[in-house]
Amino acid sequence: MSDTSRGPRRPGKPYRRPKKDPVRILAFDALRAVDERDAYANLVLPPLLRKAREKGDFDARDAALATELVYGTLRRQGTYDAVIAACVDRPLREVDPPVLDVLSLGVHQLLGTRIPTHAAVSATVELARVVLGDGRAKFVNAVLRKVAQADLDTWIERVAPPYDEDPEDHLAVVHSHPRWIVSALWDSLGGGRSGIEELLAADNERPEVTLVARPGRATAGELLGEEAAVPGRWSPYAVRLTEGGEPGAIEAVRDGRAGVQDEGSQLVALALADAPVEGRDERWLDGCAGPGGKAALLAALAAERGAVLLAAEKQPHRAGLVAKALHGNPGPYQVIAADGTRPPWQPGSFDRVLVDVPCTGLGALRRRPEARWRRRPEDLDGFAPLQRALLRGALDAVRIGGVVGYATCSPHLAETRAVVEDLLKQHPDAELVDARPLLPGVPDLGEGPDVQLWPHLHGTDAMYLALIRRTG
């Protein structure tokens, strides 16, 4: 029985088994999981790396290279697709997805890393022989040799339309974002070429790991004793790991006294906690608490003031994650599985309410680069009714004189200001509170009273926050 995948052998030339490269095979496996199962790389990659280390195949340099290959390929997928399309004789949709994944890994090594050209081509062709067979490996070899004839800037000149003719499509190809997302982000920024270019470029940078020291349980000073740790830019509880690192290896993180939390997320919780309220300040609510980062910080801040946090999350398994994040909090708290649009609590029960609503996640594309290729404009219509219902529920839950924080990890105007403006039109008993003074030291916060954070301006995810006081 012949192995046709190997192709015809040359007379007198023995068959050579392909060399298995554990780093590139792992990167390929991660990309296939992202493509086939709609998995997220930040969830798929860590267990793959852990298993490889346990088998003894990997050291720290191997893990770093595999991580770069996966994330770099996903971030620049749009650009690389345009380059590959110029080098094949068929539409990309007719190229088998596993072949396209191997090609993309090879193109990233050629155009996005310092790996020498010969090594990038030969290693990718060997990978193709292992995972695809000899026949398709020849196709991969032919395409990569065409790609290798020019550098990234030259390819972009060839495949991107001129900015003057089609600015959005030009930026979409150059910065590897779908055109509709480029347009939406540009609208949110308020125009201007430099700002959108800086934002799109920031989306393609590898974000630092940011930790939060949970008040009453850990201090930023303790975390600063870790290797390559530096203070956060804005939050007094934030510490950045400038060289990546494994947060799970840090004792305070393992114990739950600290956690991984983007600084923008910390700022949202801190602003709500510091917003002025009239009268008592005893009962706080996180109405969309999963997976628990903001809730853990809010619960710790509440404990310092003698207040109690109720953390509510609709999905029971996510409520379990919240309970894990809050375990060990120095003061009383409660975690329940509950729907903020049909709440079990009485109206006007709380002094402070946070709703970090489900959204498209366009503010975290640097952390989840694959999300940009999965989201569609019509997704906004699916989220809109829920976002409005949760904000109405939050306003009902807060007492007169209390404050609601409406947050999203998306800067899309349809998920931010449009939602808040609709609420204010329907509720004359609500008013916006200027959130900017509650983020002391943070620059470039715009005209207010709401706040939009940006990766290129603040080094955070693109978190949005509006603070709303109930007046009657």
ABEGO torsion letter per residue (X at the ends): XBBAAAEBBBBGBBBBBBBBBAAAAAAAAAAAAAAAAGBBAAAAAAAAAAAAAAAGABBAAAAAAAAAAAAAAAAAAAAAAAAAAAABABBAAABBAAAAAAAAAAAAAAAABABBAAAAAAAAAAAAAAAAEAAAAAAAAAAAAAAAABBAAAAAAAABBBAAABAAAAAAAAAGBBAAAAAAAAAAAGEEAAAAAAAAAAAABBBBBBBBBBBGABBAAAAAABBGBBBBAABAABBBBAAEEBAAABAAAAAGABBBBBAAAAAAAAAAAABBBBEBBABBBBABAOAGAAAAAAAAAAAAAGBBBBBBBABAAAAAAAAAAABGBABBBBBBBBBAABBABBBGABABBBBBBBBAGAAAAAABAAAAAABBAAAAAAAAAAAAAAAAAAAAABBBGBBBBBBBBBABAAABAAAAAAAAAABAABBBBBAAAABBGBBGAEAOABBBBBAAAAGBBBBBBBBBBBAX
